[in-house]
């Protein structure tokens, strides 16, 4: 590895620095992020198109997320990329190297994908500063510092690109292609998404039960949503099966259509709630271990009716994001372990109770849902919302 690194540095010095191109004609966004982080790249993609209206923009994209980009938002061509699937690398190579490579490559989050950018003949590579270990940065030409004050992740990603920020996302701006037909619920309806990447993001089942009933009492049809392996969460919240359950029944594109047509989406801090905001759906997001500063308060998503709820927690005290230590970040990256108990120090690796989610009250959540429903209805009728 040391020898390879030395060769890489020598070659990088030999080829010389070309600098950030004033008018790049071919741009690559190189990453392999999860759903939520990928969707938060939208501010970056919009900024690139805003400043370079004639450029060809290619984005590497995990296969599972690719259907969301079939409509080519901002005329960006997303191409499937899986680090362990050589055929996807070949497809990207064909779009890059034989056509002269890329004038500019942007690497959000994990700088290891600067190696991918260099393999695709990118002449100037920009990544965020501070990634470790250092070999990830060998092919990075320009490192952009992290902001010194609290900033949302979409704006942090967008800062990789030079130029003027793009206008805020407008409702209906994200183009969805047609999906396989499925049975929609009666309107108006609310999607209650129970699932999450960790048990520490799960809201108590009895509160979901009460929220579904409260919405139904107000004429809003509640429907359940989770991932394929989370159907038990719906069984706990709705043991009688009173409400329609889409858990594990829809592919990602179908889910996007379900969310787009909903009057409301409520769920924990996951890729699904980020998708709802992207589609303009009024969204209530429950933040437990995650950071509402990083993932909720984004100017780019400022036109989407959205409310973030979080309970103050002393153990939301970790300052790591993408392996960097950022002094204003307040989040929790602990795992879940029933035997661990409650973390008592900053070094605790596991948490045994989702106290941060339990601290978000039913009353606050219902109030947020009703406020967004009121705003949505007022917008539809072109009247002023109630105070």
C-alpha positions as a Markdown table, in Angstrom:
| # | Residue | x | y | z |
|---|---|---|---|---|
| 1 | Unk | 0.0 | 0.0 | 0.0 |
| 2 | Unk | 2.8 | 2.4 | 0.9 |
| 3 | Unk | 4.5 | 1.7 | -2.5 |
| 4 | Unk | 1.2 | 2.2 | -4.3 |
| 5 | Unk | 0.7 | 5.5 | -2.5 |
| 6 | Unk | 4.2 | 6.7 | -3.4 |
| 7 | Unk | 3.6 | 5.9 | -7.1 |
| 8 | Unk | 0.2 | 7.7 | -7.0 |
| 9 | Unk | 1.7 | 10.8 | -5.5 |
| 10 | Unk | 4.6 | 10.9 | -8.0 |
| 11 | Unk | 2.2 | 10.5 | -10.9 |
| 12 | Unk | -0.1 | 13.2 | -9.5 |
| 13 | Unk | 2.8 | 15.6 | -9.3 |
| 14 | Unk | 4.0 | 14.7 | -12.8 |
| 15 | Unk | 0.7 | 15.4 | -14.5 |
| 16 | Unk | 0.5 | 18.9 | -12.9 |
| 17 | Unk | -2.4 | 20.9 | -11.5 |
| 18 | Unk | -5.0 | 22.2 | -13.9 |
| 19 | Unk | -7.1 | 24.1 | -11.4 |
| 20 | Unk | -10.9 | 24.4 | -11.1 |
| 21 | Unk | -12.2 | 24.7 | -14.7 |
| 22 | Unk | -14.0 | 28.0 | -15.4 |
| 23 | Unk | -16.4 | 26.4 | -17.8 |
| 24 | Unk | -16.5 | 22.6 | -17.4 |
| 25 | Unk | -18.2 | 20.7 | -20.2 |
| 26 | Unk | -18.2 | 17.3 | -18.6 |
| 27 | Unk | -18.8 | 16.9 | -14.8 |
| 28 | Unk | -18.7 | 13.8 | -12.7 |
| 29 | Unk | -20.3 | 13.4 | -9.2 |
| 30 | Unk | -18.6 | 10.3 | -7.7 |
| 31 | Unk | -20.1 | 8.7 | -4.6 |
| 32 | Unk | -21.8 | 5.7 | -3.1 |
| 33 | Unk | -24.0 | 7.2 | -0.5 |
| 34 | Unk | -27.1 | 5.8 | 1.2 |
| 35 | Unk | -30.6 | 7.0 | 0.0 |
| 36 | Unk | -31.0 | 10.0 | 2.3 |
| 37 | Unk | -27.5 | 11.4 | 1.6 |
| 38 | Unk | -27.9 | 10.8 | -2.1 |
| 39 | Unk | -31.1 | 12.8 | -2.2 |
| 40 | Unk | -29.4 | 15.6 | -0.3 |
| 41 | Unk | -27.0 | 15.9 | -3.2 |
| 42 | Unk | -29.9 | 17.6 | -5.0 |
| 43 | Unk | -28.7 | 21.0 | -3.9 |
| 44 | Unk | -25.3 | 20.3 | -5.6 |
| 45 | Unk | -26.8 | 18.9 | -8.8 |
| 46 | Unk | -29.1 | 22.0 | -9.0 |
| 47 | Unk | -26.2 | 24.3 | -8.4 |
| 48 | Unk | -24.1 | 22.6 | -11.1 |
| 49 | Unk | -26.9 | 23.0 | -13.7 |
| 50 | Unk | -27.6 | 26.5 | -12.6 |
| 51 | Unk | -23.9 | 27.5 | -13.3 |
| 52 | Unk | -23.2 | 25.3 | -16.2 |
| 53 | Unk | -26.4 | 25.0 | -18.3 |
| 54 | Unk | -24.7 | 23.3 | -21.2 |
| 55 | Unk | -22.5 | 20.8 | -19.3 |
| 56 | Unk | -23.0 | 17.1 | -19.4 |
| 57 | Unk | -23.4 | 16.0 | -15.8 |
| 58 | Unk | -22.9 | 12.3 | -14.9 |
| 59 | Unk | -23.6 | 11.0 | -11.4 |
| 60 | Unk | -22.6 | 7.6 | -10.0 |
| 61 | Unk | -25.6 | 6.2 | -8.2 |
| 62 | Unk | -26.3 | 3.0 | -6.2 |
| 63 | Unk | -28.4 | 0.6 | -8.2 |
| 64 | Unk | -31.2 | 0.6 | -5.7 |
| 65 | Unk | -31.7 | 4.3 | -6.0 |
| 66 | Unk | -31.3 | 4.6 | -9.7 |
| 67 | Unk | -35.1 | 4.5 | -10.6 |
| 68 | Unk | -35.6 | 7.8 | -8.8 |
| 69 | Unk | -33.3 | 9.5 | -11.3 |
| 70 | Unk | -34.8 | 8.0 | -14.4 |
| 71 | Unk | -36.6 | 11.3 | -15.1 |
| 72 | Unk | -33.2 | 13.1 | -15.2 |
| 73 | Unk | -33.6 | 15.9 | -12.7 |
| 74 | Unk | -31.6 | 18.9 | -13.8 |
| 75 | Unk | -30.7 | 16.9 | -16.9 |
| 76 | Unk | -28.3 | 14.8 | -14.8 |
| 77 | Unk | -27.6 | 11.3 | -16.1 |
| 78 | Unk | -27.3 | 8.9 | -13.2 |
| 79 | Unk | -25.4 | 5.7 | -13.9 |
| 80 | Unk | -25.5 | 2.6 | -11.7 |
| 81 | Unk | -22.3 | 2.1 | -9.7 |
| 82 | Unk | -21.6 | -0.6 | -7.1 |
| 83 | Unk | -18.0 | -0.9 | -5.8 |
| 84 | Unk | -18.2 | -4.7 | -5.8 |
| 85 | Unk | -19.7 | -5.0 | -9.3 |
| 86 | Unk | -17.1 | -4.6 | -12.0 |
| 87 | Unk | -19.7 | -4.3 | -14.7 |
| 88 | Unk | -20.9 | -1.0 | -13.2 |
| 89 | Unk | -17.4 | 0.3 | -13.2 |
| 90 | Unk | -17.1 | -0.6 | -16.9 |
| 91 | Unk | -20.3 | 1.3 | -17.7 |
| 92 | Unk | -18.9 | 4.4 | -16.0 |
| 93 | Unk | -15.5 | 4.0 | -17.7 |
| 94 | Unk | -17.2 | 3.9 | -21.1 |
| 95 | Unk | -19.0 | 7.2 | -20.3 |
| 96 | Unk | -15.7 | 8.8 | -19.2 |
| 97 | Unk | -12.3 | 7.6 | -20.6 |
| 98 | Unk | -13.1 | 7.0 | -24.3 |
| 99 | Unk | -14.8 | 10.4 | -24.4 |
| 100 | Unk | -11.9 | 12.3 | -23.0 |
| 101 | Unk | -12.6 | 12.0 | -19.3 |
| 102 | Unk | -14.2 | 14.7 | -17.1 |
| 103 | Unk | -13.2 | 18.3 | -16.7 |
| 104 | Unk | -14.4 | 18.3 | -13.1 |
| 105 | Unk | -15.2 | 15.6 | -10.5 |
| 106 | Unk | -16.9 | 16.3 | -7.2 |
| 107 | Unk | -16.6 | 13.7 | -4.4 |
| 108 | Unk | -19.2 | 14.3 | -1.6 |
| 109 | Unk | -18.8 | 12.6 | 1.8 |
| 110 | Unk | -16.3 | 9.7 | 1.4 |
| 111 | Unk | -13.1 | 10.8 | -0.4 |
| 112 | Unk | -12.2 | 7.2 | -1.4 |
| 113 | Unk | -14.3 | 7.8 | -4.5 |
| 114 | Unk | -11.6 | 10.3 | -5.7 |
| 115 | Unk | -9.9 | 7.1 | -6.8 |
| 116 | Unk | -12.9 | 6.3 | -9.0 |
| 117 | Unk | -12.8 | 9.8 | -10.3 |
| 118 | Unk | -9.2 | 9.6 | -11.3 |
| 119 | Unk | -9.7 | 6.2 | -12.9 |
| 120 | Unk | -12.4 | 7.8 | -15.1 |
| 121 | Unk | -9.8 | 10.5 | -16.2 |
| 122 | Unk | -11.0 | 13.4 | -14.2 |
| 123 | Unk | -8.7 | 16.4 | -14.6 |
| 124 | Unk | -9.7 | 18.3 | -11.4 |
| 125 | Unk | -11.1 | 16.5 | -8.4 |
| 126 | Unk | -12.7 | 18.3 | -5.5 |
| 127 | Unk | -13.6 | 16.6 | -2.1 |
| 128 | Unk | -14.3 | 17.7 | 1.4 |
| 129 | Unk | -11.3 | 18.1 | 3.7 |
| 130 | Unk | -10.3 | 15.9 | 6.5 |
| 131 | Unk | -11.1 | 12.4 | 5.5 |
| 132 | Unk | -9.1 | 9.6 | 7.0 |
| 133 | Unk | -7.0 | 7.6 | 6.4 |
| 134 | Unk | -4.9 | 9.9 | 4.3 |
| 135 | Unk | -4.7 | 7.6 | 1.2 |
| 136 | Unk | -8.3 | 8.5 | 0.4 |
| 137 | Unk | -7.1 | 12.0 | -0.5 |
| 138 | Unk | -4.1 | 11.1 | -2.7 |
| 139 | Unk | -5.9 | 12.0 | -5.9 |
| 140 | Unk | -7.8 | 15.0 | -4.6 |
| 141 | Unk | -6.7 | 18.3 | -6.2 |
| 142 | Unk | -8.8 | 20.6 | -4.1 |
| 143 | Unk | -10.1 | 20.1 | -0.5 |
| 144 | Unk | -13.0 | 22.2 | 0.6 |
| 145 | Unk | -13.1 | 23.0 | 4.3 |
| 146 | Unk | -16.2 | 22.1 | 6.4 |
| 147 | Unk | -18.2 | 25.1 | 7.5 |
| 148 | Unk | -17.3 | 26.6 | 10.9 |
| 149 | Unk | -20.9 | 27.2 | 11.8 |
| 150 | Unk | -24.0 | 24.9 | 11.8 |
| 151 | Unk | -24.9 | 24.2 | 8.2 |
| 152 | Unk | -27.3 | 21.7 | 6.6 |
| 153 | Unk | -25.8 | 18.8 | 4.6 |
| 154 | Unk | -27.4 | 19.8 | 1.2 |
| 155 | Unk | -25.5 | 23.2 | 1.5 |
| 156 | Unk | -22.3 | 21.4 | 2.6 |
| 157 | Unk | -22.5 | 19.2 | -0.5 |
| 158 | Unk | -23.3 | 22.1 | -2.7 |
| 159 | Unk | -20.3 | 24.0 | -1.5 |
| 160 | Unk | -18.1 | 21.5 | -3.3 |
| 161 | Unk | -18.9 | 23.4 | -6.5 |
| 162 | Unk | -17.9 | 26.9 | -7.3 |
| 163 | Unk | -20.4 | 29.5 | -8.4 |
| 164 | Unk | -23.8 | 30.9 | -7.4 |
| 165 | Unk | -26.2 | 28.8 | -5.4 |
| 166 | Unk | -29.3 | 27.6 | -7.2 |
| 167 | Unk | -32.8 | 28.7 | -6.2 |
| 168 | Unk | -34.6 | 26.7 | -3.6 |
| 169 | Unk | -36.4 | 23.5 | -4.8 |
| 170 | Unk | -39.9 | 24.1 | -6.0 |
| 171 | Unk | -42.8 | 21.8 | -5.4 |
| 172 | Unk | -43.2 | 19.4 | -8.3 |
| 173 | Unk | -39.7 | 20.1 | -9.7 |
| 174 | Unk | -38.5 | 16.5 | -9.2 |
| 175 | Unk | -39.6 | 14.4 | -12.3 |
| 176 | Unk | -40.8 | 10.9 | -11.5 |
| 177 | Unk | -41.2 | 8.4 | -14.4 |
| 178 | Unk | -44.2 | 6.1 | -14.4 |
| 179 | Unk | -44.1 | 3.1 | -12.0 |
| 180 | Unk | -45.7 | -0.3 | -12.0 |
| 181 | Unk | -49.4 | 0.1 | -11.2 |
| 182 | Unk | -50.5 | -0.4 | -7.6 |
| 183 | Unk | -53.7 | 0.4 | -5.6 |
| 184 | Unk | -53.6 | 3.9 | -4.1 |
| 185 | Unk | -55.5 | 4.6 | -0.9 |
| 186 | Unk | -58.5 | 6.9 | -0.8 |
| 187 | Unk | -57.6 | 10.5 | -0.6 |
| 188 | Unk | -56.8 | 12.5 | 1.4 |
| 189 | Unk | -54.3 | 10.1 | 3.0 |
| 190 | Unk | -51.2 | 10.3 | 5.3 |
| 191 | Unk | -48.2 | 7.9 | 5.0 |
| 192 | Unk | -46.9 | 6.9 | 8.4 |
| 193 | Unk | -43.5 | 5.4 | 7.8 |
| 194 | Unk | -42.4 | 3.4 | 10.8 |
| 195 | Unk | -39.1 | 1.8 | 9.7 |
| 196 | Unk | -35.5 | 3.1 | 10.1 |
| 197 | Unk | -31.9 | 1.9 | 9.7 |
| 198 | Unk | -31.6 | 1.4 | 13.5 |
| 199 | Unk | -33.8 | 0.5 | 16.4 |
| 200 | Unk | -32.7 | 3.7 | 18.0 |
| 201 | Unk | -34.8 | 5.7 | 15.5 |
| 202 | Unk | -38.0 | 3.8 | 16.2 |
| 203 | Unk | -40.9 | 5.8 | 17.8 |
| 204 | Unk | -43.1 | 3.8 | 20.3 |
| 205 | Unk | -45.7 | 1.7 | 18.6 |
| 206 | Unk | -48.6 | 2.9 | 20.8 |
| 207 | Unk | -47.9 | 6.5 | 19.7 |
| 208 | Unk | -48.2 | 5.5 | 16.0 |
| 209 | Unk | -51.5 | 3.8 | 16.9 |
| 210 | Unk | -52.8 | 6.9 | 18.5 |
| 211 | Unk | -51.5 | 9.1 | 15.6 |
| 212 | Unk | -53.2 | 7.0 | 13.0 |
| 213 | Unk | -56.5 | 7.2 | 14.9 |
| 214 | Unk | -56.2 | 10.9 | 15.4 |
| 215 | Unk | -55.7 | 11.5 | 11.7 |
| 216 | Unk | -58.6 | 9.2 | 10.8 |
| 217 | Unk | -60.9 | 11.1 | 13.2 |
| 218 | Unk | -60.0 | 14.2 | 11.2 |
| 219 | Unk | -60.9 | 12.7 | 7.8 |
| 220 | Unk | -57.3 | 11.7 | 6.8 |
| 221 | Unk | -56.8 | 8.1 | 5.8 |
| 222 | Unk | -53.7 | 6.7 | 7.5 |
| 223 | Unk | -51.6 | 4.1 | 5.7 |
| 224 | Unk | -48.5 | 2.2 | 7.0 |
| 225 | Unk | -45.1 | 2.0 | 5.3 |
| 226 | Unk | -41.9 | 0.2 | 6.3 |
| 227 | Unk | -39.1 | -1.8 | 4.6 |
| 228 | Unk | -39.6 | -5.4 | 3.7 |
| 229 | Unk | -38.0 | -6.7 | 6.9 |
| 230 | Unk | -40.0 | -4.4 | 9.2 |
| 231 | Unk | -43.5 | -5.7 | 8.9 |
| 232 | Unk | -43.5 | -6.5 | 12.6 |
| 233 | Unk | -43.4 | -2.8 | 13.3 |
| 234 | Unk | -46.8 | -2.4 | 11.7 |
| 235 | Unk | -48.2 | -5.5 | 13.5 |
| 236 | Unk | -47.2 | -3.8 | 16.8 |
| 237 | Unk | -48.8 | -0.5 | 15.9 |
| 238 | Unk | -52.0 | -2.0 | 14.2 |
| 239 | Unk | -52.5 | -5.5 | 15.6 |
| 240 | Unk | -56.1 | -5.6 | 14.2 |
| 241 | Unk | -55.0 | -4.6 | 10.7 |
| 242 | Unk | -57.4 | -1.7 | 10.6 |
| 243 | Unk | -55.4 | 0.4 | 8.1 |
| 244 | Unk | -53.9 | -0.3 | 4.7 |
| 245 | Unk | -50.3 | -1.6 | 5.0 |
| 246 | Unk | -47.8 | -1.1 | 2.2 |
| 247 | Unk | -44.9 | -2.5 | 4.2 |
| 248 | Unk | -42.6 | -4.4 | 1.8 |
| 249 | Unk | -45.1 | -4.3 | -1.0 |
| 250 | Unk | -43.8 | -1.4 | -3.1 |
| 251 | Unk | -40.5 | -0.8 | -4.9 |
| 252 | Unk | -38.8 | 2.5 | -4.4 |
| 253 | Unk | -40.4 | 4.2 | -7.4 |
| 254 | Unk | -43.8 | 3.1 | -6.4 |
| 255 | Unk | -43.2 | 4.4 | -2.9 |
| 256 | Unk | -42.1 | 7.7 | -4.4 |
| 257 | Unk | -45.5 | 7.9 | -6.2 |
| 258 | Unk | -47.3 | 7.0 | -3.0 |
| 259 | Unk | -45.5 | 9.8 | -1.1 |
| 260 | Unk | -45.9 | 12.4 | -3.9 |
| 261 | Unk | -49.7 | 12.1 | -3.8 |
| 262 | Unk | -50.0 | 12.0 | 0.0 |
| 263 | Unk | -51.3 | 14.9 | 2.0 |
| 264 | Unk | -48.8 | 14.2 | 4.8 |
| 265 | Unk | -45.8 | 12.0 | 5.6 |
| 266 | Unk | -44.6 | 11.3 | 9.1 |
| 267 | Unk | -41.6 | 9.2 | 10.0 |
| 268 | Unk | -38.2 | 9.0 | 11.7 |
| 269 | Unk | -35.1 | 10.6 | 10.2 |
| 270 | Unk | -34.6 | 8.2 | 7.2 |
| 271 | Unk | -34.2 | 8.3 | 3.4 |
| 272 | Unk | -37.9 | 8.0 | 3.1 |
| 273 | Unk | -38.7 | 11.3 | 4.9 |
| 274 | Unk | -35.9 | 13.0 | 2.8 |
| 275 | Unk | -37.6 | 11.6 | -0.3 |
| 276 | Unk | -40.9 | 13.1 | 0.8 |
| 277 | Unk | -39.4 | 16.5 | 1.2 |
| 278 | Unk | -37.8 | 16.2 | -2.2 |
| 279 | Unk | -41.2 | 15.5 | -3.7 |
| 280 | Unk | -42.9 | 18.4 | -1.9 |
| 281 | Unk | -44.9 | 16.3 | 0.4 |
| 282 | Unk | -45.7 | 18.0 | 3.8 |
| 283 | Unk | -43.4 | 16.0 | 6.1 |
| 284 | Unk | -43.0 | 15.6 | 9.8 |
| 285 | Unk | -39.6 | 14.1 | 10.7 |
| 286 | Unk | -38.8 | 12.7 | 14.1 |
| 287 | Unk | -35.1 | 13.1 | 15.0 |
| 288 | Unk | -33.7 | 10.7 | 17.6 |
| 289 | Unk | -29.9 | 10.1 | 17.3 |
| 290 | Unk | -29.6 | 12.1 | 14.1 |
| 291 | Unk | -29.0 | 15.8 | 13.7 |
| 292 | Unk | -31.9 | 18.0 | 12.6 |
| 293 | Unk | -29.3 | 20.7 | 12.0 |
| 294 | Unk | -27.5 | 18.6 | 9.4 |
| 295 | Unk | -30.6 | 17.0 | 7.9 |
| 296 | Unk | -33.6 | 19.2 | 8.4 |
| 297 | Unk | -33.0 | 23.0 | 8.2 |
| 298 | Unk | -31.8 | 23.3 | 4.6 |
| 299 | Unk | -32.5 | 26.5 | 2.6 |
| 300 | Unk | -32.6 | 24.4 | -0.5 |
| 301 | Unk | -35.6 | 22.5 | 0.8 |
| 302 | Unk | -37.1 | 25.7 | 2.3 |
| 303 | Unk | -40.2 | 25.7 | 0.1 |
| 304 | Unk | -41.3 | 22.2 | 1.2 |
| 305 | Unk | -43.7 | 22.3 | 4.2 |
| 306 | Unk | -41.7 | 20.4 | 6.8 |
| 307 | Unk | -41.4 | 20.2 | 10.6 |
| 308 | Unk | -38.5 | 18.5 | 12.4 |
| 309 | Unk | -39.1 | 17.3 | 16.0 |
| 310 | Unk | -36.3 | 16.4 | 18.4 |
| 311 | Unk | -36.1 | 16.0 | 22.2 |
| 312 | Unk | -33.0 | 17.5 | 24.0 |
| 313 | Unk | -30.6 | 14.7 | 24.9 |
| 314 | Unk | -27.3 | 15.0 | 26.7 |
| 315 | Unk | -26.1 | 11.8 | 24.9 |
| 316 | Unk | -26.6 | 13.3 | 21.5 |
| 317 | Unk | -23.0 | 14.4 | 21.9 |
| 318 | Unk | -20.9 | 12.9 | 19.1 |
| 319 | Unk | -19.3 | 15.2 | 16.6 |
| 320 | Unk | -18.3 | 12.8 | 13.9 |
| 321 | Unk | -19.7 | 13.0 | 10.3 |
| 322 | Unk | -18.2 | 11.1 | 7.4 |
| 323 | Unk | -15.2 | 10.3 | 9.7 |
| 324 | Unk | -14.5 | 14.0 | 10.3 |
| 325 | Unk | -14.7 | 15.7 | 13.7 |
| 326 | Unk | -16.8 | 18.8 | 13.4 |
| 327 | Unk | -17.1 | 20.8 | 16.6 |
| 328 | Unk | -20.7 | 22.0 | 16.0 |
| 329 | Unk | -22.1 | 18.6 | 15.1 |
| 330 | Unk | -24.4 | 17.1 | 17.7 |
| 331 | Unk | -25.5 | 13.6 | 16.8 |
| 332 | Unk | -25.3 | 10.0 | 18.0 |
| 333 | Unk | -23.8 | 7.1 | 16.0 |
| 334 | Unk | -24.2 | 4.4 | 18.7 |
| 335 | Unk | -25.4 | 1.0 | 17.8 |
| 336 | Unk | -28.4 | -0.7 | 19.5 |
| 337 | Unk | -27.8 | -3.3 | 22.2 |
| 338 | Unk | -30.5 | -4.3 | 24.7 |
| 339 | Unk | -27.9 | -5.3 | 27.2 |
| 340 | Unk | -26.0 | -2.0 | 27.0 |
| 341 | Unk | -28.3 | 0.2 | 29.0 |
| 342 | Unk | -28.3 | 4.0 | 28.6 |
| 343 | Unk | -24.9 | 5.4 | 27.5 |
| 344 | Unk | -23.2 | 7.2 | 30.4 |
| 345 | Unk | -20.2 | 8.7 | 28.6 |
| 346 | Unk | -19.2 | 10.0 | 25.2 |
| 347 | Unk | -17.3 | 6.8 | 24.5 |
| 348 | Unk | -20.2 | 4.4 | 25.0 |
| 349 | Unk | -20.6 | 2.4 | 21.8 |
| 350 | Unk | -24.1 | 1.1 | 22.3 |
| 351 | Unk | -27.4 | 2.3 | 23.6 |
| 352 | Unk | -30.1 | 0.0 | 25.1 |
| 353 | Unk | -33.1 | 2.4 | 24.9 |
| 354 | Unk | -34.3 | 4.9 | 22.3 |
| 355 | Unk | -34.8 | 7.6 | 24.9 |
| 356 | Unk | -34.3 | 10.3 | 22.3 |
| 357 | Unk | -37.2 | 9.0 | 20.3 |
| 358 | Unk | -39.4 | 8.4 | 23.3 |
| 359 | Unk | -38.8 | 12.0 | 24.3 |
| 360 | Unk | -40.7 | 13.2 | 21.2 |
| 361 | Unk | -44.3 | 13.5 | 22.6 |
| 362 | Unk | -47.5 | 12.3 | 20.9 |
| 363 | Unk | -49.0 | 15.8 | 21.4 |
| 364 | Unk | -46.2 | 17.6 | 19.7 |
| 365 | Unk | -46.2 | 15.2 | 16.8 |
| 366 | Unk | -49.9 | 15.4 | 16.3 |
| 367 | Unk | -49.8 | 19.2 | 16.5 |
| 368 | Unk | -47.0 | 19.2 | 13.8 |
| 369 | Unk | -49.1 | 17.0 | 11.5 |
| 370 | Unk | -52.2 | 19.1 | 11.9 |
| 371 | Unk | -50.3 | 22.3 | 11.2 |
| 372 | Unk | -48.9 | 20.9 | 8.0 |
| 373 | Unk | -52.3 | 19.6 | 7.0 |
| 374 | Unk | -53.7 | 23.0 | 7.6 |
| 375 | Unk | -51.0 | 24.7 | 5.5 |
| 376 | Unk | -51.6 | 22.1 | 2.7 |
| 377 | Unk | -55.3 | 22.7 | 2.7 |
| 378 | Unk | -54.9 | 26.5 | 2.8 |
| 379 | Unk | -52.5 | 26.4 | -0.1 |
| 380 | Unk | -54.9 | 24.3 | -2.1 |
| 381 | Unk | -57.8 | 26.7 | -1.4 |
| 382 | Unk | -55.6 | 29.9 | -1.7 |
| 383 | Unk | -56.5 | 31.2 | 1.8 |
| 384 | Unk | -54.5 | 32.3 | 4.8 |
| 385 | Unk | -53.7 | 29.6 | 7.4 |
| 386 | Unk | -55.1 | 30.0 | 10.9 |
| 387 | Unk | -52.6 | 31.5 | 13.4 |
